[in-house]
Amino acid sequence: MGDDFSTLQVYTGSATVARRDSLISVVKEALSASGFIEVPSKDEFHNRVVVIGPTEKSSWLTIYDSACSFDNHSKFKLLFSFPAFTELVKAISTEFGPAVIINMDDSCSVAFQLFVDGQLIDHYQDNPTIGHLVTVGKWNEAERLASVGHPEKWVEHLDLQDSTVDSLRRIWEMRGYSTSSPSILKRTAELFGWNEHLCRTGYNIGADGIPYPYQMITSNYAGYADSEFRELYFAQTEKPS
């Protein structure tokens, strides 16, 4: 058993300090358009929490969304909906900049999805998910080809140097269980400039089936203060369509 989490890396194109407030505004506007009302305090009823990560000396900001994590330990019952998370990502990629979803399944399968202007531009995954292996087995050839990723698209949309194409291709070609999914995430993070600690967690991390909050892997391991994370609380009375 390993870690399960989903997180978002958002490309700022410049120093994150200057653009963090703009990203917060985009998140609020997107959720308002989706029928959520911002709640001023975590002690008031809410069913979704979106966390904006600290500013970094890089061109990326991190977002955690409780909609990605089943959480039965919260004071209030939180929405668990990957489609709701994806809709937020589409809005961010349209109104702010390119965004990358990171999905880790049991530390045995990692996937990256690149969204630009509200569209899924490319997808990479090293192995089938655990659930797929249990119910279906290994990928067929068509499924394998659909998950290889196209590094040239990432370089184009993330303003990376052309030489990054070959480096990224080498990292992603190390698929198969002989190379660990956390290792692929770590090497991809180094190449893109993602913070190693911030990109390997979500709102909750399901470690061996036991959930624990993002602060345990960020604050404790990387030395961040809780005040460096901005938690936004939202309530939605109707179920998402």
N, C-alpha and C positions, 0 to 999 in steps of 0.2 A: 504494500500500500504506500501511496505517496501523497503529494499535494494536489489539490484541485483549486483553481482560481481563474478569474477573468479580470482583466484590467485594460485600461486605455492609455495609450501614449499619444499626445496631441502635439503636432509640429507647429512651432511658433514662428519659425523663420527668422527670429531675432532673439534677443535676450528675454528670458521668461519674466523677469521682473516687470518689464514694461507692458506685457500683454496678459498677465494673469487676471487683472480686473476685467479686461475685455472678455476673457473666456468665461469668467463667472457670470457676466451679464448674458452671454449667449446661452449658457446652461439654464439660467432662470427663464429666459424668454422661450426656449425650446420646450421646457416642461410646462410652462403656462399654456402654450399652444396645444399641449397634449392633455390638458384638463387637470393639471396639478396646481395646487395653491401653496405658495411658500409659507412655512410655519416658522415663527421667530425663535422658538425654543424647542430643544429636544424633549422637554418635559410635557409639551402639548402633543395631542394626537398627530401622528404622521405615519405614513406607510412607505416612504422612500427616503433614502439618504444618499446624497451625492457628495463625494469628498474631492476637493481640489488639493493636489499635492503641493509641496514647497517649491519655491523658485530655485532654479538650478543655474549653474554656469554652463548652460547648454541651450539647445533650441527646442527643448521638449518640456511639456508639463504632463503630469500624471493625474488621471481621474479614476476614482473607485466609485462604483454604483452598487447599492444594496440590491438592486433588481437582479444582479448576477449571482447572488448568494442566498441560499435558503437559510434563514436565520430564525430559529425557534427559541432563542434566548433573549430576544429584544423585549423591551417593555410593551411595545405595540407590535402587532403582526405586520411584517413588512412584505411588500409586493415582491414576488419572485417571478420574473418575466424577462427572458433573454430578448424576445421581440421588442419589449419596451426599451431595453438597453440599446439595441441596434438602432431604433428610431432616434434616440438621443445622439448616437454616434453620427448618423446621417446628417442631422441638423448641425452638429459641430463642424463636420467636414464641409458643409455648405457655407456656413456663416463665419467660420473662424479659420480653418486650415485643415490640411490632411490629418487623418487620425488612423491609428493602428490598434486594432483589438488583439490582445494576447489571451489565448485560452490554453490552460494547462490541465491535462486530464491525468490524475494519479501519477504525476511525474513521469509518465510513459508516452505521452503524446502532446506535442506543442503545436499550436496553429497561430498564424499571423494573418490578419485581414487588413488590407489597405483600402481606406475609404477616401475619396476625393470628390468634392462637389456633390455630395449626397449619393454617390455611386460606389459599389464595391469594385475596385479596380483590379485587385489581384489577391490571391489566396495561396498560402503555403502551409503544409502540414507534414510532419516527419513520419508519423505512423498513424494507423487507424486508432480511433478511441477505444478504450477498454470495452465500452458497451457494444461497439461494432464487432470487435473480435469475439465477444461472447455470443452474440446473436447471429452474426453473419460469417465471420472469419476474416481472412486477409482481404485487402483490396483486390479488385480485378484490375486489369491493365488500364481501363478507361478511368477508374477512380484514382489510380496512382498518378496518371498523367495530369489529372485535374488538380492535383495537390502539389505539383513540383515547384510552383512559384516561378515568376519571371522577373529576375533581378533588375533588368533594364527598366521596367516600369517603376520600380521603387526609386532608382537613381533619378529618373526623369522628374518625378513628382516631389521628391524630398531634397532636391538641389544638392545631390551628392556628386562626388567626382566620378568620372567615367570608370576609373580603375576599381571603384567599389563593386562594379558588376561582377568581375571575376572573383573577388574576395567573398562576396555574398553567395555566389554560386557554389564555391568550394564548401562553405559552411553548410548550406542547405543540401548538398549532395551527400553529406555524412548521415543520411537517414538510415533507419534500421535500428534494431535494438542493441547493436554493438556500440552505438553512440547514444549517450543519454539525452533525453529531451531537455533537462535543465542545462546541459552543456551547450546545446544548440541555442537556447535562449540567451545564455551568458555571452556567447560569441557574437550573436546577432546584436545584442545590446551594446557591446563594446564597439562594434562597427558603426552603429547608428548614433551612438552617444546617449543611449538611455541610461538612467541611473540603475545600477545592478540591484539595489535593494528595493527601490520603488516599483520596478517593473516585474518583480517576482512575487507579487502578492496582489490580492484583490480586497474588496470591502471585508470579506471574510476569506480565510484560507481553510479548506477542508483537508486537514492532515490526518490521514488514516481514519477518515470518517468522523473526526472530532473538529468542529469549527472553532477558529479563534480569530480575533479581530486583526485588522491590518496594522494597528499600532505595535503589535508584538514583534513584527518583523522589520518595521521601519524605525520606530523610536528606540527599541532595545538594541537592535543590531547596528543601525546606522547613526545613532546619536541625535535623531531629530527630536525636537520638543513637540508636544501635542499641539501647541499654539501655531506651529508652522503648517498645519493641515486645516483647511477651511471646510467645515461640515455644513451642508445646506440641507434643510429638512422640508419635505413636501408631503401634502396630503391629497389623496384622490378618493373620492367617494364612490365613483363608478368604476367597474372593471374595464381594463383596456380592451379595445376591439381587436 
